[in-house]
Amino acid sequence: MQFETFEIGDIVSWNSEAGYVTGRIQAIHTTPFMVNGYQHHATSANPQYEIESLKTGHVAFHKGAALTRVEQ
């Protein structure tokens, strides 16, 4: 299954427990990686995006299926 791809610097939004969040993609992970003891599953076909919230600075990790590009 192919998802929309994003690039570093793109502004995206996603639905979190607190509602929609907007952030900027900081990195793209294409291999499995650990963050705070949690294994994130990423591949070149289904990468995970490292996103910094524009409002809080919090860093989140999401697959492309969870993201929507925000027009700038």
C-alpha positions as CSV (number, residue, x, y, z in Angstrom):
1,M,0.0,0.0,0.0
2,Q,1.4,3.4,-1.0
3,F,0.9,6.5,1.1
4,E,1.6,10.1,0.4
5,T,5.2,11.0,1.0
6,F,6.5,14.1,2.8
7,E,9.8,15.9,2.9
8,I,11.8,17.5,5.7
9,G,10.4,21.0,6.3
10,D,6.8,20.1,5.2
11,I,4.1,21.3,7.5
12,V,1.6,18.6,8.4
13,S,-1.2,18.0,10.8
14,W,-2.4,14.9,12.7
15,N,-5.2,13.9,15.1
16,S,-3.9,13.4,18.7
17,E,-5.7,12.8,22.0
18,A,-5.9,16.6,22.5
19,G,-7.2,17.3,18.9
20,Y,-5.4,18.3,15.8
21,V,-1.8,19.2,16.0
22,T,0.3,21.0,13.4
23,G,4.1,20.5,13.1
24,R,7.1,20.6,10.8
25,I,8.8,17.4,9.7
26,Q,12.4,17.3,11.1
27,A,13.5,13.9,10.0
28,I,12.4,10.8,8.0
29,H,13.2,7.4,9.5
30,T,13.3,4.4,7.0
31,T,14.6,1.7,9.4
32,P,13.4,0.6,12.8
33,F,14.5,2.9,15.6
34,M,14.2,3.2,19.4
35,V,12.8,6.3,21.2
36,N,12.5,6.3,25.0
37,G,12.5,2.5,25.1
38,Y,9.8,2.1,22.4
39,Q,10.6,0.4,19.1
40,H,9.2,2.3,16.1
41,H,8.7,0.3,13.0
42,A,9.8,2.1,9.8
43,T,10.8,0.9,6.4
44,S,11.7,2.7,3.1
45,A,8.3,1.8,1.8
46,N,6.5,3.0,4.9
47,P,8.7,5.5,6.8
48,Q,8.0,7.2,10.1
49,Y,8.2,11.0,10.2
50,E,9.7,12.9,13.1
51,I,7.6,16.0,13.6
52,E,8.0,19.0,15.9
53,S,4.8,20.6,17.0
54,L,4.7,24.3,16.0
55,K,2.8,25.2,19.2
56,T,4.6,23.2,21.9
57,G,7.9,22.0,20.4
58,H,6.9,18.4,21.4
59,V,8.4,15.8,19.0
60,A,6.1,13.1,17.7
61,F,6.6,10.2,15.3
62,H,3.9,9.2,12.8
63,K,3.6,7.2,9.6
64,G,2.4,9.0,6.5
65,A,-1.1,7.5,6.7
66,A,-1.7,9.6,9.9
67,L,-0.6,12.9,8.4
68,T,-2.2,15.6,6.2
69,R,-0.1,18.2,4.4
70,V,-0.9,21.8,5.5
71,E,-0.7,24.3,2.6
72,Q,1.7,27.1,3.5
